Amino acid sequence: MASPLEISGLQQVMVKPVAWRMVEHMDEMFTLDFTYVDPKRGEWAEVRTRRGEVKRYKSANAAIADIKRVQNDAVVYFNGY
């Protein structure tokens, strides 16, 4: 069974995240965080791989594609360097 922190696990959960946060790192890789509560509370969870590692994306488009796999309408915050 997929972890609730994996994209495939998020697809199966009926309640979808309230917001997503895409973070661009100095090495030009991206990571995704999500929250089920008000983003102002700062309670974000990182999207993980099946192995439990933080999932890293080579492009913003790839990260957005994963968000679209979970939900069509999403609030996405972007943090760049």
Secondary structure, 3 states (H helix, E strand, C coil): CCCCCCHHHHHHCCCCCCEEEEEECCCCCEEEEEECCCHHHCCCEECECCCCCECEECCHHHHHHHHHHHCCCCCEEEECC
